[in-house]
Amino acid sequence: MAASPLNVQPSFHDRSNSLPSRQHPITSQIDENLNRLRASQFASTSSSSIGHELTCLQDLYDYVDMLLQLPLTQQALAQEQQRKSVEQLLDASLVLLDVCGTAKDALVRTKECTQELQSVLRRRRGGVEGLGDEVRKYLTSKREVRKAISKASKNLKHMDNKLMSKDGETGAVISTLKQVVAATMGVLQSLLSFISGPEASSRWSLVSKLMHQKRVRCEEEEEKTNAIANAEAALRSFIKSGNVKHIENVQNEIQNSELCIQDLEEGLESFFRRWIKARVTVLNIVNC
């Protein structure tokens, strides 16, 4: 097993305010979950792989919550010399909360347009022409979603650069929480890119020095496994051809997209609740 982030972090210069050198079972579990996330980063960006990353995050934050309850952790975070680092983490948490909100809104908007399309397809009122109008509304909404995602991605990149700056020494607790935040940024960027789709994705690869990970994206593979992108491709093909024979394929792809969105919404919401709880806990510690 790799050395625990609470034991060996030469780049962050562990100090006496860190946890004891003997590894605590909770830190071991955090280490294990971080390794699971590292491994999942190399998987294809399919709905199942994104869902798996969200599940790994949920498990990770369950152990982070336990870590934050330890007296030694609370003592480390409450120390005055760690104030700047803790405030930096809290600033990062605000960015992540905003990014979560963007991802949730993007999923909701995409789902609403998808459900409207499903309704039109079931009614088949207005024939192909009527369906074409709804498809154009869907594609317009997707462009707006991509703009919001692009802005959120830039905010993530800016915060990642700021978080990685080494302006002073930090203890093992801060070091570990930074790794957790970096892992969270990576997963949320994957989610944003997945929702946006391979065609218009900014292709920002979040390379986290804290996690020593390298994200390599394969656009061709992503097109095959991204249910949301597949639905959009089917709709564009229908608009281009106007061929009623494409409607059955459109229906199938839209249904797959709707199921994918539902799964991602549930995973994101579950993680979001844990993230809020962790932020509140840290705020309570530093404000006592």
Backbone as CSV, one residue per row, in Angstrom:
resi,resn,N_x,N_y,N_z,CA_x,CA_y,CA_z,C_x,C_y,C_z
1,MET,0.853,-1.214,0.000,0.000,0.000,0.000,0.877,1.247,0.000
2,ALA,0.423,2.245,-0.707,1.170,3.510,-0.746,1.198,4.155,0.635
3,ALA,2.204,4.949,0.878,2.312,5.621,2.173,1.123,6.521,2.406
4,SER,0.680,6.555,3.623,-0.495,7.368,3.946,-0.217,8.834,3.772
5,PRO,-1.201,9.596,3.235,-1.009,11.037,3.074,-0.883,11.752,4.402
6,LEU,-1.241,11.067,5.499,-1.114,11.689,6.813,0.225,11.339,7.468
7,ASN,0.998,10.556,6.752,2.282,10.174,7.323,3.463,10.730,6.536
8,VAL,3.374,10.661,5.200,4.489,11.096,4.375,3.994,12.091,3.349
9,GLN,4.307,13.328,3.539,3.956,14.390,2.597,5.102,15.396,2.529
10,PRO,6.237,15.010,1.954,7.397,15.904,1.973,7.138,17.232,1.302
11,SER,6.250,17.256,0.297,5.998,18.514,-0.409,5.239,19.511,0.433
12,PHE,4.644,19.047,1.536,3.874,19.946,2.394,4.518,20.129,3.764
13,HIS,5.665,19.466,3.997,6.429,19.681,5.233,5.571,19.477,6.488
14,ASP,5.276,18.225,6.791,4.465,17.924,7.971,5.067,18.539,9.213
15,ARG,4.184,19.040,10.043,4.610,19.695,11.267,4.077,18.943,12.477
16,SER,4.389,19.492,13.636,4.002,18.833,14.879,2.505,18.874,15.118
17,ASN,1.768,19.683,14.360,0.333,19.757,14.583,-0.419,18.718,13.771
18,SER,0.304,17.801,13.143,-0.354,16.755,12.370,-0.757,15.616,13.292
19,LEU,-1.454,14.644,12.693,-1.839,13.477,13.468,-0.602,12.669,13.832
20,PRO,-0.711,11.756,14.782,0.446,10.956,15.184,1.021,10.205,13.998
21,SER,2.350,9.892,14.076,3.001,9.214,12.972,2.401,7.839,12.732
22,ARG,1.876,7.210,13.741,1.232,5.914,13.572,-0.114,6.123,12.872
23,GLN,-0.320,5.379,11.790,-1.491,5.613,10.959,-2.777,5.250,11.684
24,HIS,-3.720,6.166,11.647,-5.032,5.921,12.229,-5.869,5.139,11.217
25,PRO,-6.731,4.220,11.670,-7.566,3.445,10.729,-8.379,4.322,9.782
26,ILE,-8.812,5.473,10.245,-9.604,6.365,9.379,-8.734,6.909,8.255
27,THR,-7.489,7.296,8.584,-6.603,7.810,7.538,-6.272,6.732,6.517
28,SER,-6.211,5.488,6.991,-5.963,4.382,6.071,-7.117,4.234,5.080
29,GLN,-8.338,4.409,5.574,-9.512,4.314,4.703,-9.559,5.481,3.711
30,ILE,-9.169,6.658,4.162,-9.114,7.808,3.254,-8.093,7.543,2.155
31,ASP,-6.943,7.025,2.547,-5.899,6.685,1.583,-6.424,5.689,0.554
32,GLU,-7.119,4.685,1.032,-7.655,3.648,0.146,-8.668,4.227,-0.845
33,ASN,-9.527,5.106,-0.357,-10.542,5.698,-1.225,-9.926,6.661,-2.235
34,LEU,-8.880,7.366,-1.833,-8.170,8.219,-2.786,-7.538,7.368,-3.888
35,ASN,-6.999,6.215,-3.510,-6.418,5.316,-4.501,-7.490,4.781,-5.449
36,ARG,-8.668,4.501,-4.914,-9.776,4.046,-5.772,-10.138,5.124,-6.787
37,LEU,-10.134,6.365,-6.334,-10.444,7.464,-7.257,-9.348,7.616,-8.313
38,ARG,-8.094,7.468,-7.897,-7.005,7.545,-8.860,-7.190,6.496,-9.944
39,ALA,-7.515,5.294,-9.519,-7.693,4.201,-10.483,-8.863,4.473,-11.422
40,SER,-9.944,5.019,-10.879,-11.131,5.260,-11.694,-10.907,6.366,-12.707
41,GLN,-9.921,7.255,-12.455,-9.647,8.354,-13.364,-9.181,7.851,-14.730
42,PHE,-8.685,6.627,-14.800,-8.164,6.104,-16.055,-9.233,5.355,-16.846
43,ALA,-10.432,5.229,-16.267,-11.519,4.555,-16.971,-12.088,5.471,-18.041
44,SER,-12.813,4.891,-19.006,-13.450,5.704,-20.033,-14.535,6.567,-19.390
45,THR,-14.824,7.701,-20.005,-15.796,8.624,-19.430,-17.209,8.244,-19.850
46,SER,-17.635,7.068,-19.432,-19.000,6.626,-19.665,-19.847,7.032,-18.473
47,SER,-21.164,6.891,-18.611,-22.048,7.229,-17.495,-21.749,6.348,-16.291
48,SER,-21.406,5.089,-16.546,-21.118,4.183,-15.428,-19.827,4.575,-14.721
49,SER,-18.809,5.022,-15.484,-17.548,5.403,-14.847,-17.704,6.706,-14.067
50,ILE,-18.472,7.660,-14.592,-18.732,8.894,-13.855,-19.532,8.587,-12.595
51,GLY,-20.514,7.722,-12.727,-21.301,7.321,-11.556,-20.440,6.647,-10.510
52,HIS,-19.482,5.840,-10.973,-18.573,5.163,-10.040,-17.713,6.178,-9.297
53,GLU,-17.244,7.197,-10.004,-16.434,8.228,-9.359,-17.244,8.983,-8.306
54,LEU,-18.506,9.264,-8.597,-19.364,9.940,-7.619,-19.585,9.060,-6.394
55,THR,-19.725,7.764,-6.615,-19.880,6.834,-5.494,-18.607,6.793,-4.653
56,CYS,-17.450,6.786,-5.324,-16.178,6.812,-4.596,-16.053,8.085,-3.762
57,LEU,-16.519,9.194,-4.310,-16.491,10.453,-3.555,-17.368,10.375,-2.319
58,GLN,-18.533,9.774,-2.455,-19.437,9.633,-1.309,-18.760,8.835,-0.201
59,ASP,-18.138,7.728,-0.571,-17.430,6.907,0.416,-16.277,7.690,1.043
60,LEU,-15.554,8.427,0.203,-14.425,9.218,0.700,-14.877,10.226,1.742
61,TYR,-15.974,10.917,1.472,-16.437,11.960,2.400,-17.053,11.382,3.666
62,ASP,-17.499,10.147,3.618,-17.940,9.501,4.859,-16.758,9.384,5.822
63,TYR,-15.593,9.030,5.286,-14.400,8.910,6.125,-13.818,10.282,6.470
64,VAL,-13.966,11.246,5.576,-13.541,12.611,5.904,-14.335,13.135,7.090
65,ASP,-15.617,12.822,7.107,-16.453,13.236,8.234,-15.931,12.637,9.543
66,MET,-15.543,11.359,9.504,-14.976,10.727,10.695,-13.667,11.396,11.089
67,LEU,-12.838,11.724,10.090,-11.562,12.383,10.366,-11.783,13.726,11.059
68,LEU,-12.770,14.460,10.586,-13.032,15.790,11.146,-13.580,15.733,12.571
69,GLN,-14.053,14.566,12.994,-14.555,14.422,14.358,-13.453,14.111,15.359
70,LEU,-12.266,13.753,14.867,-11.170,13.421,15.772,-10.656,14.671,16.487
71,PRO,-10.444,14.607,17.790,-9.937,15.764,18.541,-8.627,16.319,17.988
72,LEU,-7.705,15.418,17.600,-6.426,15.883,17.068,-6.611,16.629,15.748
73,THR,-7.562,16.193,14.936,-7.858,16.900,13.687,-8.380,18.297,13.987
74,GLN,-9.299,18.381,14.924,-9.886,19.672,15.274,-8.847,20.618,15.866
75,GLN,-7.939,20.067,16.671,-6.861,20.892,17.222,-5.970,21.434,16.113
76,ALA,-5.652,20.573,15.135,-4.781,20.994,14.037,-5.425,22.101,13.209
77,LEU,-6.709,21.957,12.905,-7.399,22.944,12.079,-7.629,24.262,12.816
78,ALA,-7.716,24.191,14.136,-8.003,25.393,14.923,-6.758,26.228,15.220
79,GLN,-5.564,25.697,14.941,-4.342,26.425,15.247,-4.217,27.669,14.370
80,GLU,-3.755,28.740,14.975,-3.680,30.026,14.289,-2.757,29.966,13.064
81,GLN,-1.660,29.223,13.157,-0.714,29.183,12.039,-1.276,28.450,10.829
82,GLN,-2.385,27.745,11.033,-3.029,27.044,9.920,-4.225,27.816,9.357
83,ARG,-4.476,28.994,9.910,-5.657,29.763,9.529,-5.712,30.029,8.023
84,LYS,-4.589,30.445,7.453,-4.579,30.778,6.030,-4.893,29.561,5.167
85,SER,-4.319,28.421,5.525,-4.562,27.195,4.760,-6.014,26.745,4.871
86,VAL,-6.566,26.863,6.083,-7.968,26.480,6.279,-8.887,27.404,5.486
87,GLU,-8.586,28.694,5.503,-9.402,29.639,4.734,-9.310,29.350,3.240
88,GLN,-8.157,28.908,2.799,-7.979,28.539,1.392,-8.867,27.344,1.036
89,LEU,-8.925,26.382,1.940,-9.794,25.223,1.726,-11.267,25.632,1.708
90,LEU,-11.639,26.554,2.586,-13.021,27.019,2.616,-13.368,27.801,1.353
91,ASP,-12.403,28.577,0.841,-12.621,29.270,-0.429,-12.837,28.268,-1.557
92,ALA,-12.036,27.209,-1.542,-12.184,26.165,-2.564,-13.554,25.502,-2.459
93,SER,-14.022,25.346,-1.222,-15.321,24.702,-1.027,-16.450,25.532,-1.630
94,LEU,-16.310,26.862,-1.583,-17.330,27.727,-2.192,-17.357,27.550,-3.704
95,VAL,-16.180,27.445,-4.301,-16.112,27.224,-5.750,-16.749,25.884,-6.107
96,LEU,-16.450,24.874,-5.311,-17.006,23.549,-5.584,-18.520,23.530,-5.404
97,LEU,-19.000,24.275,-4.429,-20.448,24.371,-4.253,-21.093,25.011,-5.471
98,ASP,-20.441,26.046,-5.996,-20.954,26.711,-7.193,-20.920,25.772,-8.396
99,VAL,-19.849,25.011,-8.513,-19.726,24.068,-9.625,-20.784,22.969,-9.514
100,CYS,-21.008,22.499,-8.289,-22.074,21.511,-8.082,-23.417,22.072,-8.533
101,GLY,-23.665,23.342,-8.199,-24.909,23.977,-8.602,-25.038,24.049,-10.114
102,THR,-23.938,24.373,-10.788,-23.938,24.423,-12.253,-24.232,23.053,-12.841
103,ALA,-23.595,22.022,-12.292,-23.815,20.660,-12.788,-25.260,20.221,-12.567
104,LYS,-25.795,20.545,-11.391,-27.187,20.172,-11.102,-28.150,20.887,-12.042
105,ASP,-27.926,22.188,-12.260,-28.786,22.950,-13.172,-28.697,22.403,-14.594
106,ALA,-27.483,22.049,-15.013,-27.296,21.515,-16.360,-28.048,20.198,-16.537
107,LEU,-27.987,19.341,-15.530,-28.703,18.075,-15.601,-30.211,18.286,-15.611
108,VAL,-30.683,19.217,-14.785,-32.123,19.494,-14.720,-32.625,20.031,-16.052
109,ARG,-31.897,20.999,-16.613,-32.323,21.596,-17.885,-32.319,20.558,-19.000
110,THR,-31.277,19.744,-19.037,-31.196,18.705,-20.066,-32.319,17.695,-19.902
111,LYS,-32.610,17.343,-18.648,-33.686,16.384,-18.396,-35.044,16.953,-18.792
112,GLU,-35.282,18.213,-18.472,-36.559,18.837,-18.817,-36.776,18.851,-20.323
113,CYS,-35.729,19.222,-21.075,-35.838,19.228,-22.538,-36.033,17.810,-23.068
114,THR,-35.351,16.857,-22.444,-35.481,15.463,-22.860,-36.902,14.956,-22.633
115,GLN,-37.470,15.284,-21.475,-38.830,14.845,-21.174,-39.846,15.474,-22.115
116,GLU,-39.604,16.735,-22.485,-40.500,17.401,-23.432,-40.436,16.719,-24.796
117,LEU,-39.238,16.354,-25.200,-39.087,15.633,-26.459,-39.795,14.283,-26.413
118,GLN,-39.646,13.611,-25.289,-40.324,12.324,-25.125,-41.834,12.488,-25.260
119,SER,-42.346,13.549,-24.659,-43.784,13.814,-24.727,-44.232,14.067,-26.161
120,VAL,-43.456,14.864,-26.884,-43.796,15.159,-28.280,-43.734,13.898,-29.129
121,LEU,-42.731,13.073,-28.890,-42.595,11.833,-29.649,-43.763,10.890,-29.398
122,ARG,-44.243,10.878,-28.168,-45.385,10.011,-27.862,-46.656,10.516,-28.533
123,ARG,-46.822,11.829,-28.535,-48.040,12.396,-29.134,-47.965,12.416,-30.652
124,ARG,-46.736,12.671,-31.159,-46.507,12.783,-32.593,-47.408,13.843,-33.237
125,ARG,-47.717,14.890,-32.491,-48.523,15.962,-33.044,-47.645,16.887,-33.856
126,GLY,-48.174,17.359,-34.969,-47.409,18.255,-35.822,-46.427,17.520,-36.710
127,GLY,-46.422,16.174,-36.648,-45.561,15.393,-37.508,-44.097,15.708,-37.291
128,VAL,-43.324,15.487,-38.312,-41.888,15.689,-38.248,-41.549,17.156,-38.014
129,GLU,-42.304,18.039,-38.594,-42.033,19.462,-38.446,-42.164,19.910,-36.998
130,GLY,-43.211,19.446,-36.348,-43.397,19.791,-34.942,-42.272,19.266,-34.080
131,LEU,-41.815,18.072,-34.394,-40.709,17.486,-33.645,-39.429,18.281,-33.890
132,GLY,-39.252,18.729,-35.111,-38.063,19.507,-35.439,-37.956,20.771,-34.608
133,ASP,-39.078,21.418,-34.347,-39.070,22.623,-33.514,-38.601,22.313,-32.099
134,GLU,-39.060,21.189,-31.549,-38.665,20.795,-30.202,-37.178,20.424,-30.149
135,VAL,-36.725,19.787,-31.215,-35.313,19.412,-31.271,-34.440,20.665,-31.274
136,ARG,-34.835,21.672,-32.027,-34.071,22.923,-32.071,-34.061,23.612,-30.703
137,LYS,-35.165,23.542,-29.982,-35.217,24.101,-28.639,-34.243,23.366,-27.729
138,TYR,-34.192,22.048,-27.875,-33.272,21.239,-27.083,-31.824,21.640,-27.362
139,LEU,-31.471,21.759,-28.643,-30.102,22.099,-29.023,-29.726,23.506,-28.570
140,THR,-30.684,24.427,-28.596,-30.435,25.785,-28.096,-30.153,25.758,-26.603
141,SER,-30.936,24.965,-25.878,-30.732,24.840,-24.440,-29.358,24.246,-24.134
142,LYS,-28.930,23.276,-24.949,-27.623,22.663,-24.745,-26.500,23.679,-24.928
143,ARG,-26.655,24.584,-25.881,-25.628,25.619,-26.076,-25.518,26.505,-24.841
144,GLU,-26.660,26.824,-24.248,-26.644,27.644,-23.034,-26.013,26.886,-21.875
145,VAL,-26.303,25.608,-21.805,-25.711,24.769,-20.759,-24.197,24.731,-20.905
146,ARG,-23.732,24.628,-22.145,-22.288,24.559,-22.386,-21.586,25.848,-21.975
147,LYS,-22.241,26.967,-22.161,-21.653,28.235,-21.746,-21.460,28.265,-20.233
148,ALA,-22.476,27.822,-19.506,-22.381,27.793,-18.043,-21.304,26.812,-17.593
149,ILE,-21.207,25.672,-18.268,-20.201,24.670,-17.929,-18.801,25.198,-18.202
150,SER,-18.632,25.913,-19.312,-17.324,26.486,-19.642,-16.859,27.450,-18.552
151,LYS,-17.770,28.272,-18.058,-17.434,29.218,-16.996,-17.061,28.476,-15.716
152,ALA,-17.841,27.439,-15.373,-17.551,26.666,-14.163,-16.207,25.963,-14.271
153,SER,-15.872,25.469,-15.467,-14.589,24.796,-15.674,-13.425,25.755,-15.469
154,LYS,-13.566,26.988,-15.941,-12.518,27.985,-15.744,-12.336,28.298,-14.263
155,ASN,-13.442,28.378,-13.526,-13.360,28.631,-12.088,-12.644,27.488,-11.371
156,LEU,-12.912,26.264,-11.811,-12.240,25.101,-11.231,-10.737,25.166,-11.485
157,LYS,-10.372,25.505,-12.706,-8.953,25.565,-13.057,-8.244,26.635,-12.230
158,HIS,-8.896,27.786,-12.092,-8.308,28.872,-11.307,-8.112,28.453,-9.857
159,MET,-9.120,27.802,-9.282,-9.012,27.373,-7.889,-7.983,26.272,-7.730
160,ASP,-7.877,25.398,-8.709,-6.881,24.333,-8.643,-5.484,24.928,-8.595
161,ASN,-5.226,25.926,-9.442,-3.914,26.580,-9.442,-3.641,27.266,-8.104
162,LYS,-4.663,27.903,-7.550,-4.511,28.602,-6.278,-4.269,27.616,-5.142
163,LEU,-5.003,26.511,-5.164,-4.871,25.505,-4.109,-3.492,24.865,-4.133
164,MET,-2.907,24.749,-5.331,-1.615,24.090,-5.465,-0.449,24.981,-5.076
165,SER,-0.696,26.285,-4.914,0.398,27.188,-4.555,0.947,26.823,-3.182
166,LYS,2.263,26.833,-3.050,2.906,26.436,-1.796,3.435,27.679,-1.089
167,ASP,2.527,28.379,-0.448,2.912,29.617,0.237,2.917,29.393,1.749
168,GLY,3.844,28.544,2.187,3.937,28.260,3.619,3.783,26.781,3.905
169,GLU,4.140,26.410,5.101,4.070,25.017,5.498,2.684,24.661,6.003
170,THR,2.313,23.426,5.772,1.025,22.932,6.268,1.237,21.600,6.948
171,GLY,0.324,21.269,7.844,0.393,19.996,8.526,-0.236,18.889,7.705
172,ALA,-0.168,17.675,8.260,-0.661,16.503,7.548,-2.165,16.563,7.321
173,VAL,-2.904,17.117,8.272,-4.359,17.196,8.128,-4.727,18.076,6.941
174,ILE,-4.111,19.257,6.866,-4.371,20.171,5.752,-3.960,19.521,4.443
175,SER,-2.811,18.866,4.462,-2.310,18.199,3.263,-3.316,17.172,2.746
176,THR,-3.856,16.385,3.659,-4.824,15.366,3.263,-6.109,15.990,2.737
177,LEU,-6.583,17.025,3.394,-7.807,17.686,2.936,-7.597,18.317,1.564
178,LYS,-6.392,18.787,1.296,-6.108,19.317,-0.037,-6.199,18.215,-1.093
179,GLN,-5.718,17.048,-0.747,-5.822,15.922,-1.669,-7.279,15.573,-1.938
180,VAL,-8.077,15.629,-0.889,-9.508,15.334,-1.038,-10.170,16.360,-1.954
181,VAL,-9.826,17.633,-1.742,-10.400,18.692,-2.582,-9.957,18.511,-4.028
182,ALA,-8.687,18.176,-4.240,-8.185,17.965,-5.593,-8.919,16.811,-6.270
183,ALA,-9.161,15.735,-5.510,-9.905,14.602,-6.056,-11.321,15.024,-6.433
184,THR,-11.921,15.850,-5.593,-13.284,16.335,-5.862,-13.312,17.175,-7.130
185,MET,-12.313,18.037,-7.292,-12.235,18.855,-8.505,-12.148,17.983,-9.751
186,GLY,-11.338,16.931,-9.674,-11.183,16.053,-10.820,-12.482,15.378,-11.212
187,VAL,-13.222,14.893,-10.219,-14.491,14.219,-10.510,-15.516,15.191,-11.074
188,LEU,-15.599,16.380,-10.489,-16.569,17.357,-10.964,-16.231,17.826,-12.379
189,GLN,-14.939,17.943,-12.693,-14.568,18.310,-14.060,-14.966,17.207,-15.032
190,SER,-14.779,15.958,-14.635,-15.214,14.839,-15.472,-16.718,14.906,-15.713
191,LEU,-17.464,15.212,-14.656,-18.910,15.294,-14.772,-19.328,16.424,-15.713
192,LEU,-18.705,17.597,-15.551,-19.036,18.726,-16.415,-18.742,18.409,-17.883
193,SER,-17.592,17.795,-18.131,-17.223,17.448,-19.497,-18.188,16.421,-20.083
194,PHE,-18.636,15.505,-19.248,-19.573,14.482,-19.706,-20.909,15.113,-20.094
195,ILE,-21.410,16.018,-19.258,-22.687,16.675,-19.552,-22.568,17.514,-20.819
196,SER,-21.444,18.226,-20.945,-21.239,19.084,-22.111,-21.146,18.260,-23.381
197,GLY,-20.472,17.107,-23.285,-20.318,16.252,-24.451,-18.978,16.467,-25.117
198,PRO,-18.487,15.462,-25.838,-17.150,15.536,-26.435,-17.017,16.600,-27.504
199,GLU,-18.097,16.924,-28.192,-18.010,17.866,-29.312,-17.592,19.251,-28.873
200,ALA,-18.180,19.721,-27.735,-17.922,21.098,-27.324,-17.163,21.185,-26.011
201,SER,-16.658,20.063,-25.536,-15.946,20.082,-24.258,-14.692,20.930,-24.363
202,SER,-14.393,21.652,-23.288,-13.207,22.508,-23.279,-11.924,21.695,-23.282
203,ARG,-12.032,20.394,-22.946,-10.875,19.516,-22.915,-9.824,19.940,-21.920
204,TRP,-10.289,20.644,-20.889,-9.324,20.967,-19.836,-9.055,19.700,-19.055
205,SER,-7.826,19.233,-19.052,-7.459,18.039,-18.299,-6.906,18.474,-16.951
206,LEU,-7.658,18.153,-15.897,-7.245,18.565,-14.561,-6.152,17.622,-14.062
207,VAL,-4.903,18.078,-14.126,-3.785,17.253,-13.677,-3.447,17.676,-12.263
208,SER,-3.805,16.855,-11.310,-3.618,17.221,-9.920,-2.251,16.775,-9.424
209,LYS,-1.424,17.747,-9.022,-0.120,17.403,-8.476,-0.284,16.677,-7.142
210,LEU,-1.363,16.987,-6.430,-1.586,16.341,-5.139,-1.871,14.856,-5.318
211,MET,-2.563,14.509,-6.400,-2.934,13.113,-6.629,-1.986,12.427,-7.599
212,HIS,-1.087,13.217,-8.224,-0.135,12.687,-9.200,-0.867,11.886,-10.277
213,GLN,-1.961,12.444,-10.792,-2.763,11.719,-11.764,-2.642,12.362,-13.138
214,LYS,-2.842,11.573,-14.149,-2.834,12.092,-15.519,-4.117,11.636,-16.195
215,ARG,-4.958,12.596,-16.561,-6.223,12.283,-17.214,-6.015,12.296,-18.717
216,VAL,-6.272,11.182,-19.371,-6.138,11.097,-20.818,-7.507,10.805,-21.400
217,ARG,-8.000,11.700,-22.208,-9.337,11.546,-22.772,-9.248,11.035,-24.206
218,CYS,-10.151,10.123,-24.544,-10.248,9.614,-25.900,-11.616,10.000,-26.430
219,GLU,-11.652,10.975,-27.322,-12.929,11.510,-27.789,-13.759,10.454,-28.503
220,GLU,-13.117,9.621,-29.294,-13.869,8.610,-30.031,-14.566,7.656,-29.073
221,GLU,-13.855,7.232,-28.031,-14.447,6.325,-27.047,-15.568,7.007,-26.281
222,GLU,-15.377,8.290,-25.955,-16.379,9.022,-25.196,-17.679,9.130,-25.988
223,GLU,-17.561,9.302,-27.300,-18.755,9.411,-28.132,-19.576,8.129,-28.091
224,LYS,-18.902,6.995,-27.900,-19.599,5.718,-27.885,-20.291,5.470,-26.549
225,THR,-19.762,6.038,-25.479,-20.242,5.693,-24.147,-21.015,6.802,-23.452
226,ASN,-21.104,7.961,-24.070,-21.800,9.090,-23.459,-23.243,9.118,-23.948
227,ALA,-24.164,8.695,-23.083,-25.567,8.604,-23.473,-26.150,9.975,-23.810
228,ILE,-25.723,11.008,-23.092,-26.227,12.358,-23.353,-25.755,12.834,-24.720
229,ALA,-24.477,12.599,-25.028,-23.932,12.993,-26.327,-24.567,12.199,-27.453
230,ASN,-24.840,10.911,-27.208,-25.477,10.080,-28.232,-26.863,10.598,-28.589
231,ALA,-27.603,11.042,-27.577,-28.947,11.580,-27.828,-28.859,12.844,-28.670
232,GLU,-27.900,13.698,-28.337,-27.739,14.932,-29.099,-27.341,14.635,-30.540
233,ALA,-26.453,13.657,-30.723,-26.021,13.290,-32.074,-27.201,12.767,-32.896
234,ALA,-28.055,11.961,-32.257,-29.227,11.435,-32.958,-30.177,12.565,-33.357
235,LEU,-30.335,13.540,-32.475,-31.214,14.679,-32.768,-30.648,15.526,-33.911
236,ARG,-29.341,15.748,-33.900,-28.728,16.519,-34.981,-28.863,15.793,-36.317
237,SER,-28.712,14.486,-36.260,-28.854,13.695,-37.480,-30.276,13.793,-38.030
238,PHE,-31.254,13.788,-37.118,-32.651,13.910,-37.545,-32.915,15.273,-38.176
239,ILE,-32.400,16.321,-37.543,-32.595,17.675,-38.071,-31.973,17.796,-39.471
240,LYS,-30.800,17.197,-39.614,-30.079,17.306,-40.888,-30.793,16.556,-41.995
241,SER,-31.304,15.380,-41.697,-31.918,14.540,-42.730,-33.422,14.771,-42.884
242,GLY,-34.090,15.088,-41.748,-35.545,15.227,-41.775,-36.244,13.918,-42.070
243,ASN,-35.521,12.828,-41.907,-36.058,11.504,-42.242,-36.815,10.928,-41.054
244,VAL,-38.103,10.657,-41.268,-38.937,10.139,-40.198,-38.451,8.774,-39.705
245,LYS,-37.674,8.065,-40.533,-37.166,6.750,-40.135,-36.182,6.860,-38.972
246,HIS,-35.647,8.060,-38.765,-34.686,8.255,-37.676,-35.363,8.425,-36.321
247,ILE,-36.677,8.572,-36.321,-37.375,8.868,-35.070,-37.225,7.745,-34.052
248,GLU,-37.271,6.508,-34.507,-37.146,5.389,-33.562,-35.787,5.417,-32.866
249,ASN,-34.743,5.705,-33.634,-33.411,5.809,-33.045,-33.344,6.973,-32.067
250,VAL,-33.977,8.098,-32.421,-34.035,9.252,-31.530,-34.709,8.882,-30.214
251,GLN,-35.816,8.161,-30.307,-36.537,7.752,-29.096,-35.658,6.908,-28.182
252,ASN,-34.944,5.959,-28.764,-34.094,5.076,-27.960,-32.963,5.854,-27.285
253,GLU,-32.340,6.744,-28.036,-31.224,7.502,-27.480,-31.689,8.479,-26.406
254,ILE,-32.850,9.079,-26.611,-33.375,10.008,-25.611,-33.727,9.269,-24.324
255,GLN,-34.290,8.090,-24.460,-34.625,7.303,-23.267,-33.358,6.934,-22.492
256,ASN,-32.318,6.523,-23.213,-31.053,6.199,-22.554,-30.468,7.430,-21.860
257,SER,-30.588,8.579,-22.518,-30.085,9.819,-21.938,-30.826,10.166,-20.658
258,GLU,-32.132,9.988,-20.672,-32.933,10.318,-19.488,-32.559,9.437,-18.303
259,LEU,-32.345,8.157,-18.557,-31.939,7.239,-17.488,-30.554,7.615,-16.954
260,CYS,-29.661,7.985,-17.857,-28.310,8.395,-17.469,-28.361,9.636,-16.578
261,ILE,-29.155,10.623,-16.989,-29.273,11.862,-16.221,-29.819,11.589,-14.829
262,GLN,-30.791,10.707,-14.733,-31.379,10.375,-13.435,-30.331,9.797,-12.493
263,ASP,-29.516,8.890,-13.003,-28.467,8.278,-12.184,-27.446,9.319,-11.728
264,LEU,-27.058,10.202,-12.633,-26.064,11.223,-12.292,-26.624,12.218,-11.278
265,GLU,-27.896,12.573,-11.423,-28.526,13.480,-10.459,-28.498,12.893,-9.062
266,GLU,-28.833,11.624,-8.955,-28.862,10.974,-7.639,-27.463,10.911,-7.029
267,GLY,-26.475,10.559,-7.838,-25.104,10.480,-7.333,-24.571,11.834,-6.914
268,LEU,-24.863,12.868,-7.718,-24.399,14.214,-7.400,-25.061,14.746,-6.139
269,GLU,-26.341,14.507,-5.984,-27.066,14.988,-4.808,-26.542,14.317,-3.534
270,SER,-26.265,13.036,-3.624,-25.751,12.306,-2.467,-24.379,12.838,-2.057
271,PHE,-23.514,13.088,-3.039,-22.215,13.678,-2.727,-22.380,15.087,-2.173
272,PHE,-23.271,15.872,-2.782,-23.468,17.268,-2.397,-23.810,17.380,-0.912
273,ARG,-24.661,16.513,-0.410,-25.032,16.549,1.014,-23.822,16.293,1.900
274,ARG,-22.971,15.372,1.495,-21.769,15.079,2.283,-20.788,16.246,2.248
275,TRP,-20.676,16.888,1.090,-19.767,18.036,0.978,-20.231,19.183,1.870
276,ILE,-21.508,19.447,1.874,-22.066,20.497,2.736,-21.753,20.192,4.203
277,LYS,-21.942,18.944,4.589,-21.702,18.551,5.975,-20.239,18.771,6.350
278,ALA,-19.318,18.408,5.449,-17.887,18.601,5.732,-17.546,20.078,5.862
279,ARG,-18.097,20.903,4.986,-17.822,22.344,5.051,-18.331,22.936,6.367
280,VAL,-19.538,22.560,6.753,-20.113,23.081,7.993,-19.266,22.657,9.191
281,THR,-18.794,21.427,9.165,-17.970,20.930,10.271,-16.686,21.737,10.406
282,VAL,-16.021,22.004,9.275,-14.796,22.794,9.318,-15.075,24.216,9.802
283,LEU,-16.161,24.800,9.333,-16.523,26.139,9.793,-16.760,26.173,11.307
284,ASN,-17.421,25.167,11.812,-17.685,25.093,13.252,-16.389,24.961,14.043
285,ILE,-15.435,24.196,13.491,-14.153,23.993,14.173,-13.385,25.308,14.284
286,VAL,-13.281,26.035,13.187,-12.454,27.251,13.174,-13.150,28.421,13.855
287,ASN,-14.471,28.351,14.010,-15.208,29.454,14.627,-15.472,29.259,16.116
288,CYS,-15.029,28.129,16.651,-15.251,27.872,18.082,-14.357,28.775,18.937
